[in-house]
């Protein structure tokens, strides 16, 4: 503490000395022609700059040395010392654009280092008429891009990076352009269109338009080539016009699957026929929505062996295979393919195995709970959640989902997510009380009463360090788990947002049930969160279907829709297909990733977000 106080006193004294030196300098010293002190970097120790500031004969150079000292302190992580310098300079700062900009830049950096990103963005806002060197504009846009990244605003981040590239040497722009492209690829077409329509900056608009074209026309390379040629003519000097992003070039060269004979492998008889029928109905509905007389659709029963059904499909001349559906059937077919060691047609498996080995032209599409948990981690991160708590059912599915969430959360934040597994009955209540810190609080109250007497009045306190709860539960558990959470939040704590997965979505649409689940945010396939003519037709045709069957129906529908898109989706990871089961992309290993939609129970109604 003494060292800290001495340091602050020394800095204040040095600043005062510098000011007094300027006031007492002679006219001849003021007129002395001195080299302007560069602000580009601060490689020396802060004390050296403070000493230079104390001796500087001109006010401008004195301020430059003080800014360099503040910069050096920030590099050391000494935010208090930097704050002292910047605060002392604020009132009498010279009206020189470079000095004004550097003071504002360092002030914003100070706020950023102390966790005040919103304030930093507000501070770091230069007037457009400032006359600054390229390095200073480059630092400005780079810092703003970093702050927008921290605030999870990718479009604004791209805007700043596109401006940054204009102040860099040509050889240095490649890395920035790659970062821009990686940020644009996950954005949806509607988002890209909306921002492009409002934007006046030509370079930024060009990036948005290019990303939109790449997504919208990726399934049709001939149209994509034509659209990109038109885009290059309109943007001849755009950074991406000189050299298209590498993955976009791959998408141009990828040949789409255009099968005329599609085989579908499903267990059409036996105990799993009911499950398979929902998938089959979805595939048929997808085919009938846009029938093509040049494409034949043939179903093969896997009940007597998936490998046999697969061989039948090949003998019938299948050019593309959808299925099989069950995990053990997928393993059978893959084993048969490996044993045959011959070329096989492209295939979209409707499940995936645990130890997946990527193979060319092989894709895996499943309504995976672990994928849903991973997607929930990304959603909560986007919502600004910093310390989530997981309450997960103590079973195989709950454990896998919790692990998937934890892995994604670690990738996003470099921090672990706390998990508590519950069992049914009283064990559930005990787990909730323990997870929320209520058990410890009640124990402390009992200890106090034992010392001071039972008449002591005290309310339990729950934890205040968590800011969201993700409930990994089934349909039966959620109506019990939610009340346990509600009653275990103390009156002193603000209840945190609650999230859950589609596994917990109630079949009962009664308003009273929904009221009991108020404030829960839930993930599900888009098709089930927004009523439409199609959902009404399905409800009339199959009135006994629950949400689980409807999800399988939608998976079948999307499976057929994906056939002609998979090659481009694999070549161009940024290409998203807006399916009924979610925003679909293909990972490098051929797995179809799903980004689900979200809704929230509010006043007895499940409202899409």
C-alpha positions as CSV (number, residue, x, y, z in Angstrom):
1,X,0.0,0.0,0.0
2,X,2.8,2.4,0.9
3,X,4.5,1.8,-2.5
4,X,1.2,2.5,-4.2
5,X,0.7,5.7,-2.4
6,X,4.2,6.8,-3.1
7,X,3.8,6.1,-6.8
8,X,0.6,8.2,-7.0
9,X,2.3,11.0,-5.2
10,X,5.3,10.8,-7.5
11,X,3.1,10.9,-10.7
12,X,1.1,13.8,-9.4
13,X,4.3,15.7,-8.5
14,X,5.8,15.0,-11.9
15,X,2.7,16.3,-13.7
16,X,2.7,19.4,-11.5
17,X,6.4,19.9,-12.2
18,X,5.8,19.6,-15.9
19,X,3.0,22.2,-15.7
20,X,5.1,24.6,-13.7
21,X,8.0,24.2,-16.1
22,X,5.7,25.2,-18.9
23,X,4.5,28.3,-17.0
24,X,7.9,29.5,-16.1
25,X,9.6,28.8,-19.5
26,X,11.2,31.8,-21.2
27,X,9.9,33.3,-24.5
28,X,13.1,32.1,-26.2
29,X,12.4,28.5,-25.0
30,X,8.9,28.7,-26.3
31,X,10.1,29.7,-29.7
32,X,12.7,27.0,-29.9
33,X,12.0,24.6,-32.8
34,X,11.7,21.1,-31.4
35,X,11.0,17.8,-33.2
36,X,7.4,16.6,-32.6
37,X,7.4,13.7,-30.2
38,X,6.0,10.6,-31.8
39,X,3.0,8.8,-30.2
40,X,3.2,5.7,-32.3
41,X,4.6,3.5,-29.6
42,X,5.8,3.7,-25.9
43,X,8.7,1.2,-25.5
44,X,10.3,2.9,-22.6
45,X,9.5,2.9,-18.9
46,X,6.8,5.3,-17.7
47,X,9.2,7.1,-15.4
48,X,11.4,8.1,-18.3
49,X,8.5,9.7,-20.2
50,X,7.5,11.6,-17.0
51,X,11.0,12.9,-16.7
52,X,11.0,14.0,-20.3
53,X,7.6,15.7,-19.7
54,X,9.0,17.6,-16.8
55,X,11.8,19.1,-19.0
56,X,9.8,19.6,-22.2
57,X,9.9,23.3,-23.2
58,X,6.7,23.2,-25.2
59,X,3.2,22.4,-23.9
60,X,2.5,20.1,-26.9
61,X,5.5,18.0,-26.4
62,X,4.9,17.9,-22.6
63,X,1.4,16.5,-23.3
64,X,2.9,14.0,-25.8
65,X,5.3,12.7,-23.2
66,X,2.5,12.4,-20.6
67,X,0.4,10.4,-23.1
68,X,3.4,8.1,-23.7
69,X,3.7,7.6,-19.9
70,X,0.0,6.7,-19.6
71,X,0.4,4.3,-22.5
72,X,3.4,2.7,-20.9
73,X,1.5,2.3,-17.6
74,X,-1.4,0.6,-19.4
75,X,1.0,-1.8,-21.0
76,X,2.2,-2.7,-17.5
77,X,-1.4,-3.1,-16.3
78,X,-1.1,-0.2,-14.0
79,X,-4.5,1.3,-14.7
80,X,-4.6,3.6,-11.6
81,X,-1.4,5.4,-12.6
82,X,-2.6,5.8,-16.2
83,X,-5.9,7.1,-14.9
84,X,-4.1,9.7,-12.8
85,X,-2.2,11.1,-15.8
86,X,-5.2,11.1,-18.2
87,X,-7.5,12.8,-15.7
88,X,-4.9,15.5,-14.9
89,X,-4.6,16.4,-18.6
90,X,-8.3,16.5,-19.4
91,X,-9.1,20.1,-18.7
92,X,-6.3,21.9,-20.5
93,X,-5.6,19.5,-23.4
94,X,-4.2,21.1,-26.5
95,X,-6.6,21.4,-29.5
96,X,-4.3,19.3,-31.7
97,X,-6.2,16.5,-33.4
98,X,-3.4,13.9,-32.8
99,X,-3.2,14.7,-29.1
100,X,-7.0,14.8,-28.6
101,X,-7.3,11.4,-30.4
102,X,-4.6,9.8,-28.4
103,X,-6.0,11.0,-25.1
104,X,-9.4,9.7,-26.1
105,X,-7.9,6.4,-27.3
106,X,-6.0,5.8,-24.1
107,X,-9.0,6.7,-22.0
108,X,-11.1,4.1,-23.9
109,X,-8.3,1.6,-23.4
110,X,-8.4,2.3,-19.7
111,X,-12.1,1.7,-19.6
112,X,-11.7,-1.5,-21.6
113,X,-9.1,-2.9,-19.2
114,X,-11.4,-2.2,-16.3
115,X,-14.3,-4.0,-17.9
116,X,-16.3,-1.0,-19.1
117,X,-16.7,-1.9,-22.8
118,X,-19.9,0.1,-23.3
119,X,-18.2,3.2,-21.9
120,X,-15.1,2.6,-23.9
121,X,-17.1,2.5,-27.2
122,X,-18.8,5.7,-26.3
123,X,-15.4,7.4,-25.5
124,X,-13.7,6.0,-28.6
125,X,-15.7,8.0,-31.2
126,X,-13.6,10.3,-33.3
127,X,-15.0,13.2,-35.4
128,X,-14.7,12.5,-39.1
129,X,-13.0,15.8,-39.8
130,X,-9.9,15.1,-37.6
131,X,-6.7,15.1,-39.5
132,X,-4.8,12.0,-38.3
133,X,-2.0,9.8,-39.6
134,X,-3.0,6.4,-41.0
135,X,-1.5,4.6,-38.0
136,X,-3.8,6.5,-35.7
137,X,-6.9,5.7,-37.8
138,X,-5.8,2.1,-38.0
139,X,-5.5,1.9,-34.2
140,X,-8.9,3.5,-33.8
141,X,-10.7,1.1,-36.0
142,X,-8.9,-1.9,-34.6
143,X,-9.8,-1.0,-31.1
144,X,-13.4,-0.4,-31.9
145,X,-13.5,-3.8,-33.7
146,X,-12.2,-5.4,-30.6
147,X,-14.8,-3.7,-28.4
148,X,-17.6,-4.7,-30.7
149,X,-16.3,-8.3,-30.6
150,X,-16.4,-8.2,-26.8
151,X,-20.0,-6.9,-27.0
152,X,-20.9,-9.7,-29.5
153,X,-21.8,-7.3,-32.3
154,X,-20.3,-9.1,-35.3
155,X,-21.8,-6.8,-38.0
156,X,-20.4,-3.7,-36.3
157,X,-17.1,-5.5,-35.8
158,X,-17.0,-6.2,-39.6
159,X,-17.8,-2.5,-40.3
160,X,-14.7,-1.4,-38.3
161,X,-12.5,-4.1,-39.8
162,X,-13.5,-3.1,-43.3
163,X,-12.4,0.5,-42.4
164,X,-9.2,-0.7,-40.8
165,X,-8.1,-2.5,-44.0
166,X,-8.2,0.8,-45.8
167,X,-5.4,2.1,-43.6
168,X,-3.1,-0.9,-43.9
169,X,-0.4,-1.8,-46.4
170,X,-1.7,-4.1,-49.2
171,X,0.3,-7.0,-47.9
172,X,-1.2,-6.7,-44.4
173,X,-4.8,-6.7,-45.5
174,X,-5.1,-10.4,-46.1
175,X,-5.4,-11.4,-42.4
176,X,-8.0,-8.7,-41.8
177,X,-10.0,-9.7,-44.9
178,X,-10.0,-13.4,-43.7
179,X,-11.3,-12.3,-40.3
180,X,-14.1,-10.3,-41.9
181,X,-15.1,-13.3,-44.0
182,X,-15.1,-15.6,-41.0
183,X,-17.4,-13.2,-39.1
184,X,-19.8,-12.9,-42.0
185,X,-20.2,-16.6,-42.8
186,X,-22.5,-17.4,-39.8
187,X,-24.8,-14.4,-40.4
188,X,-28.2,-15.1,-41.9
189,X,-29.3,-13.8,-45.3
190,X,-32.0,-11.6,-43.8
191,X,-29.4,-9.9,-41.5
192,X,-27.0,-9.3,-44.4
193,X,-29.7,-7.8,-46.6
194,X,-31.0,-5.6,-43.8
195,X,-27.6,-4.0,-43.0
196,X,-26.6,-3.7,-46.7
197,X,-29.8,-1.7,-47.5
198,X,-29.0,0.8,-44.7
199,X,-25.2,1.2,-45.3
200,X,-23.4,3.9,-47.3
201,X,-19.8,2.8,-46.9
202,X,-18.9,1.1,-50.2
203,X,-16.4,-1.4,-48.8
204,X,-18.5,-2.5,-45.9
205,X,-21.6,-2.8,-48.2
206,X,-19.6,-4.8,-50.7
207,X,-18.7,-7.4,-48.0
208,X,-22.3,-7.7,-46.9
209,X,-23.5,-8.2,-50.5
210,X,-20.8,-10.8,-51.2
211,X,-21.7,-12.8,-48.2
212,X,-25.4,-12.7,-49.1
213,X,-24.6,-13.9,-52.7
214,X,-22.4,-16.7,-51.4
215,X,-25.2,-17.9,-49.2
216,X,-28.2,-17.4,-51.5
217,X,-26.7,-18.9,-54.6
218,X,-24.3,-21.5,-53.1
219,X,-26.6,-24.3,-54.1
220,X,-26.4,-23.3,-57.8
221,X,-22.8,-22.8,-58.9
222,X,-23.7,-21.5,-62.4
223,X,-25.9,-18.7,-60.9
224,X,-23.3,-18.0,-58.2
225,X,-20.6,-17.5,-60.9
226,X,-22.8,-15.1,-62.7
227,X,-23.8,-13.2,-59.6
228,X,-20.1,-12.9,-58.4
229,X,-19.1,-11.7,-61.9
230,X,-21.7,-8.9,-61.6
231,X,-20.6,-8.1,-58.1
232,X,-16.9,-7.8,-59.2
233,X,-17.9,-5.4,-62.0
234,X,-19.8,-3.2,-59.5
235,X,-16.9,-3.4,-57.0
236,X,-13.7,-3.5,-59.0
237,X,-11.5,-2.1,-56.2
238,X,-13.0,-4.0,-53.4
239,X,-10.4,-6.1,-51.4
240,X,-12.4,-9.3,-52.1
241,X,-12.7,-8.5,-55.8
242,X,-9.0,-9.0,-56.3
243,X,-9.1,-12.5,-54.7
244,X,-12.2,-14.2,-53.5
245,X,-12.2,-16.0,-50.2
246,X,-10.7,-19.5,-50.5
247,X,-13.8,-21.3,-49.3
248,X,-16.0,-19.4,-51.7
249,X,-13.7,-20.5,-54.5
250,X,-14.2,-24.1,-53.3
251,X,-17.9,-23.6,-53.4
252,X,-17.7,-22.4,-57.0
253,X,-15.8,-25.6,-58.0
254,X,-17.9,-28.0,-56.0
255,X,-20.4,-30.0,-58.1
256,X,-23.9,-30.3,-56.6
257,X,-25.5,-33.7,-56.1
258,X,-28.2,-34.1,-58.7
259,X,-29.4,-37.7,-58.2
260,X,-32.3,-39.1,-60.3
261,X,-32.6,-42.2,-58.1
262,X,-32.8,-41.6,-54.3
263,X,-33.0,-44.6,-51.9
264,X,-34.3,-44.2,-48.4
265,X,-33.4,-46.8,-45.7
266,X,-35.9,-47.0,-42.8
267,X,-37.2,-49.7,-40.4
268,X,-40.6,-49.8,-42.1
269,X,-41.7,-53.0,-40.2
270,X,-41.1,-54.3,-36.7
271,X,-41.1,-52.4,-33.4
272,X,-39.5,-49.2,-34.8
273,X,-41.9,-48.9,-37.7
274,X,-44.0,-46.2,-35.9
275,X,-41.0,-44.0,-35.5
276,X,-39.8,-44.6,-39.1
277,X,-43.3,-43.8,-40.5
278,X,-43.1,-40.2,-39.2
279,X,-39.7,-39.7,-41.0
280,X,-41.1,-41.3,-44.1
281,X,-44.2,-39.0,-44.1
282,X,-41.8,-36.0,-43.8
283,X,-39.7,-37.2,-46.8
284,X,-42.8,-37.7,-48.9
285,X,-44.3,-34.3,-47.9
286,X,-41.0,-32.7,-49.0
287,X,-41.0,-34.5,-52.3
288,X,-44.6,-33.7,-53.0
289,X,-44.0,-30.0,-52.2
290,X,-42.0,-29.7,-55.4
291,X,-42.3,-33.0,-57.3
292,X,-39.8,-33.8,-60.0
293,X,-40.7,-36.4,-62.6
294,X,-37.0,-36.9,-63.2
295,X,-36.3,-38.0,-59.6
296,X,-37.5,-41.4,-58.3
297,X,-37.8,-42.0,-54.5
298,X,-37.5,-45.6,-53.3
299,X,-37.9,-46.9,-49.8
300,X,-36.1,-50.0,-48.4
301,X,-37.0,-51.8,-45.2
302,X,-34.0,-52.2,-42.8
303,X,-35.9,-54.4,-40.3
304,X,-34.3,-57.5,-41.6
305,X,-30.8,-55.9,-41.7
306,X,-29.7,-52.5,-42.7
307,X,-26.8,-53.9,-44.7
308,X,-29.2,-56.0,-46.8
309,X,-31.4,-53.0,-47.4
310,X,-28.4,-51.0,-48.4
311,X,-27.3,-53.7,-51.0
312,X,-30.8,-53.7,-52.4
313,X,-30.6,-49.9,-52.8
314,X,-27.3,-50.2,-54.7
315,X,-28.7,-53.0,-56.9
316,X,-31.7,-50.7,-57.8
317,X,-29.2,-48.1,-59.1
318,X,-29.4,-45.6,-56.1
319,X,-27.4,-42.5,-56.8
320,X,-27.9,-41.0,-53.3
321,X,-28.9,-42.8,-50.1
322,X,-30.9,-41.3,-47.2
323,X,-30.7,-43.3,-43.9
324,X,-30.6,-45.6,-42.1
325,X,-32.3,-44.2,-39.0
326,X,-31.0,-46.1,-36.0
327,X,-27.5,-45.9,-34.7
328,X,-26.8,-49.7,-34.8
329,X,-28.1,-49.6,-38.4
330,X,-25.7,-46.8,-39.3
331,X,-22.9,-48.9,-37.9
332,X,-24.0,-52.0,-40.0
333,X,-24.0,-50.0,-43.2
334,X,-20.7,-48.4,-42.5
335,X,-19.1,-51.7,-41.7
336,X,-20.5,-53.1,-45.0
337,X,-19.1,-50.2,-46.9
338,X,-15.6,-50.6,-45.4
339,X,-15.6,-54.3,-46.1
340,X,-16.6,-53.8,-49.8
341,X,-13.8,-51.2,-50.4
342,X,-15.6,-49.9,-53.4
343,X,-16.9,-46.5,-54.4
344,X,-20.3,-45.8,-52.8
345,X,-22.9,-43.2,-53.6
346,X,-23.2,-40.0,-51.4
347,X,-25.2,-40.7,-48.3
348,X,-27.1,-38.7,-45.6
349,X,-27.3,-40.9,-42.5
350,X,-30.2,-40.0,-40.2
351,X,-28.1,-40.6,-37.1
352,X,-24.5,-40.6,-36.1
353,X,-22.1,-42.8,-34.3
354,X,-20.0,-42.0,-31.3
355,X,-16.6,-42.4,-32.9
356,X,-17.1,-40.6,-36.2
357,X,-14.4,-40.9,-38.8
358,X,-15.0,-38.3,-41.6
359,X,-15.5,-39.8,-45.1
360,X,-15.9,-38.1,-48.4
361,X,-19.6,-37.7,-49.5
362,X,-20.9,-39.0,-46.1
363,X,-23.1,-36.8,-44.0
364,X,-24.9,-37.2,-40.6
365,X,-28.2,-35.6,-39.7
366,X,-29.7,-36.3,-36.3
367,X,-32.0,-34.5,-33.8
368,X,-29.1,-34.7,-31.3
369,X,-29.7,-33.6,-27.6
370,X,-26.0,-32.9,-27.3
371,X,-26.2,-30.5,-30.3
372,X,-29.1,-28.8,-28.6
373,X,-27.1,-28.3,-25.4
374,X,-24.2,-26.9,-27.4
375,X,-26.5,-24.5,-29.2
376,X,-27.9,-23.4,-25.8
377,X,-24.4,-22.5,-24.6
378,X,-24.0,-20.3,-27.6
379,X,-27.4,-18.7,-27.2
380,X,-26.7,-17.9,-23.5
381,X,-23.3,-16.5,-24.4
382,X,-25.0,-14.3,-26.9
383,X,-27.5,-13.2,-24.3
384,X,-24.7,-11.9,-22.2
385,X,-24.7,-14.7,-19.6
386,X,-21.4,-15.0,-17.7
387,X,-21.9,-17.5,-14.9
388,X,-24.5,-20.2,-15.8
389,X,-25.5,-22.9,-13.5
390,X,-26.6,-26.3,-14.9
391,X,-29.2,-28.5,-13.2
392,X,-29.2,-31.8,-15.2
393,X,-31.0,-35.1,-14.8
394,X,-28.7,-37.8,-13.5
395,X,-29.0,-40.1,-16.5
396,X,-27.1,-40.9,-19.7
397,X,-28.8,-38.1,-21.8
398,X,-28.5,-35.5,-19.0
399,X,-24.8,-36.3,-18.6
400,X,-24.0,-36.1,-22.3
401,X,-25.9,-32.8,-22.7
402,X,-24.2,-31.3,-19.7
403,X,-20.8,-32.3,-21.0
404,X,-21.6,-30.9,-24.5
405,X,-22.7,-27.6,-22.9
406,X,-19.6,-27.4,-20.8
407,X,-17.3,-28.1,-23.7
408,X,-18.9,-25.3,-25.9
409,X,-19.0,-22.9,-22.9
410,X,-15.3,-23.5,-22.4
411,X,-14.5,-22.8,-26.1
412,X,-16.5,-19.6,-25.9
413,X,-15.3,-18.2,-22.5
414,X,-12.3,-20.2,-21.4
415,X,-14.2,-20.8,-18.2
416,X,-16.0,-23.9,-16.8
417,X,-19.7,-24.2,-16.3
418,X,-20.9,-25.5,-12.9
419,X,-23.2,-28.6,-13.1
420,X,-25.3,-30.3,-10.5
421,X,-27.0,-33.6,-11.3
422,X,-30.3,-34.4,-9.7
423,X,-32.3,-37.6,-9.1
424,X,-36.1,-37.8,-8.8
425,X,-38.2,-37.2,-5.7
426,X,-36.8,-35.5,-2.6
427,X,-33.3,-35.8,-4.1
428,X,-34.3,-33.2,-6.7
429,X,-35.3,-30.7,-4.0
430,X,-32.0,-31.4,-2.1
431,X,-29.9,-30.9,-5.2
432,X,-31.6,-27.5,-6.0
433,X,-31.2,-26.3,-2.5
434,X,-27.5,-27.3,-2.5
435,X,-26.8,-25.8,-5.9
436,X,-28.4,-22.5,-5.0
437,X,-26.5,-22.3,-1.7
438,X,-29.7,-22.6,0.4
439,X,-28.5,-25.6,2.3
440,X,-25.5,-23.8,3.6
441,X,-27.6,-20.7,4.4
442,X,-30.1,-22.7,6.4
443,X,-27.3,-24.5,8.3
444,X,-25.8,-21.1,9.3
445,X,-29.3,-20.0,10.5
446,X,-29.6,-23.1,12.6
447,X,-26.2,-22.5,14.1
448,X,-27.1,-18.9,15.0
449,X,-30.3,-20.0,16.6
450,X,-28.5,-22.7,18.6
451,X,-26.2,-19.9,20.0
452,X,-28.7,-17.1,20.4
453,X,-32.0,-18.9,20.9
454,X,-34.8,-20.1,18.6
455,X,-36.6,-16.7,18.7
456,X,-34.0,-15.3,16.3
457,X,-35.7,-14.5,13.0
458,X,-33.7,-14.9,9.8
459,X,-34.5,-15.7,6.2
460,X,-32.3,-17.9,4.1
461,X,-30.2,-16.4,1.3
462,X,-29.5,-18.0,-2.1
463,X,-26.5,-17.5,-4.3
464,X,-26.0,-14.2,-6.1
465,X,-23.0,-15.1,-8.2
466,X,-24.9,-17.0,-11.0
467,X,-26.8,-15.1,-13.7
468,X,-28.7,-18.0,-15.4
469,X,-29.8,-21.6,-14.9
470,X,-30.0,-24.1,-17.7
471,X,-32.3,-27.0,-16.9
472,X,-31.5,-30.2,-18.6
473,X,-34.6,-32.2,-17.9
474,X,-37.4,-34.3,-19.4
475,X,-41.1,-33.6,-19.8
476,X,-41.9,-35.1,-16.4
477,X,-39.2,-33.3,-14.5
478,X,-39.7,-29.7,-15.5
479,X,-43.0,-29.1,-13.7
480,X,-41.3,-30.2,-10.5
481,X,-37.9,-28.6,-11.0
482,X,-39.2,-25.1,-11.8
483,X,-41.2,-24.7,-8.5
484,X,-38.2,-26.0,-6.5
485,X,-36.0,-23.3,-8.1
486,X,-38.7,-20.6,-7.6
487,X,-39.0,-21.2,-3.8
488,X,-35.3,-21.5,-3.3
489,X,-34.5,-18.0,-4.5
490,X,-34.5,-15.8,-1.4
491,X,-36.2,-12.4,-1.2
492,X,-32.8,-10.8,-1.2
493,X,-31.8,-12.1,-4.6
494,X,-33.2,-11.3,-8.1
495,X,-34.4,-14.4,-9.9
496,X,-32.1,-15.3,-12.8
497,X,-33.2,-16.2,-16.3
498,X,-34.2,-19.9,-16.8
499,X,-33.4,-21.9,-19.9
500,X,-34.3,-25.4,-21.0
501,X,-34.3,-27.7,-24.0
502,X,-37.0,-29.1,-26.3
503,X,-36.9,-32.3,-24.3
504,X,-38.7,-30.5,-21.5
505,X,-41.4,-28.9,-23.6
506,X,-44.8,-29.9,-22.3
507,X,-47.4,-31.5,-24.6
508,X,-50.2,-29.9,-22.6
509,X,-50.9,-26.5,-24.2
510,X,-53.3,-25.5,-21.5
511,X,-52.8,-21.9,-20.3
512,X,-52.5,-23.0,-16.7
513,X,-49.6,-25.2,-17.5
514,X,-47.9,-22.4,-19.4
515,X,-48.4,-20.0,-16.5
516,X,-46.6,-22.4,-14.2
517,X,-43.7,-22.3,-16.6
518,X,-43.6,-18.5,-16.9
519,X,-40.2,-16.9,-17.7
520,X,-38.6,-20.1,-19.0
521,X,-36.8,-19.7,-22.3
522,X,-36.9,-22.9,-24.4
523,X,-35.2,-24.1,-27.6
524,X,-37.0,-26.0,-30.3
525,X,-37.2,-26.4,-34.1
526,X,-38.7,-23.3,-35.8
527,X,-41.5,-25.3,-37.3
528,X,-42.9,-26.1,-33.8
529,X,-42.7,-22.6,-32.5
530,X,-44.7,-20.8,-35.2
531,X,-48.1,-21.9,-36.3
532,X,-48.7,-22.1,-40.0
533,X,-50.9,-23.8,-42.6
534,X,-48.5,-26.6,-42.8
535,X,-48.6,-27.3,-39.0
536,X,-52.4,-27.2,-39.2
537,X,-52.5,-29.8,-42.0
538,X,-50.1,-32.1,-40.1
539,X,-52.3,-31.7,-36.9
540,X,-55.4,-32.8,-38.9
541,X,-53.7,-35.7,-40.7
542,X,-52.0,-37.1,-37.6
543,X,-53.9,-35.8,-34.6
544,X,-52.3,-38.3,-32.2
545,X,-48.7,-37.1,-32.9
546,X,-46.9,-35.4,-30.1
547,X,-44.0,-33.0,-30.5
548,X,-41.5,-35.8,-30.7
549,X,-43.1,-37.3,-33.8
550,X,-43.5,-33.9,-35.4
551,X,-39.7,-33.3,-35.0
552,X,-39.0,-36.6,-36.7
553,X,-41.4,-35.6,-39.5
554,X,-39.6,-32.3,-40.0
555,X,-36.2,-34.1,-39.9
556,X,-37.4,-36.2,-42.8
557,X,-38.7,-33.2,-44.7
558,X,-35.3,-31.4,-44.3
559,X,-33.3,-34.5,-45.2
560,X,-34.7,-34.6,-48.7
561,X,-34.3,-30.8,-49.1
562,X,-30.6,-31.1,-48.1
563,X,-29.7,-33.6,-50.9
564,X,-29.0,-31.0,-53.6
565,X,-27.3,-28.6,-51.2
566,X,-24.9,-30.8,-49.2
567,X,-21.9,-30.5,-51.6
568,X,-22.0,-26.7,-51.5
569,X,-22.7,-26.6,-47.8
570,X,-19.7,-28.8,-47.1
571,X,-17.4,-26.8,-49.4
572,X,-18.6,-23.4,-48.1
573,X,-19.1,-23.7,-44.2
574,X,-20.8,-20.3,-44.1
575,X,-23.7,-21.5,-46.2
576,X,-26.8,-21.9,-44.0
577,X,-30.0,-23.6,-45.1
578,X,-33.0,-22.3,-43.3
579,X,-34.8,-25.6,-42.7
580,X,-37.8,-26.5,-40.7
581,X,-35.6,-28.1,-38.1
582,X,-33.3,-25.0,-37.7
583,X,-30.6,-23.1,-39.4
584,X,-28.5,-26.0,-40.9
585,X,-24.8,-26.0,-41.7
586,X,-22.4,-28.8,-42.5
587,X,-19.3,-29.1,-40.3
588,X,-15.9,-30.3,-41.8
589,X,-16.6,-33.9,-40.6
590,X,-20.0,-34.0,-42.4
591,X,-22.2,-33.5,-39.4
592,X,-25.3,-31.3,-39.9
593,X,-25.2,-28.7,-37.2
594,X,-28.5,-27.1,-36.1
595,X,-29.1,-23.7,-34.7
596,X,-32.5,-23.8,-33.1
597,X,-35.1,-21.2,-32.5
598,X,-36.1,-19.9,-29.0
599,X,-39.4,-19.0,-27.3
600,X,-40.3,-17.9,-23.8
601,X,-43.3,-18.6,-21.6
602,X,-44.9,-15.3,-20.8
603,X,-48.3,-14.8,-19.2
604,X,-49.4,-18.2,-20.1
605,X,-48.3,-18.1,-23.7
606,X,-45.2,-19.6,-25.4
607,X,-44.0,-16.6,-27.4
608,X,-41.3,-16.9,-30.1
609,X,-38.2,-14.7,-29.6
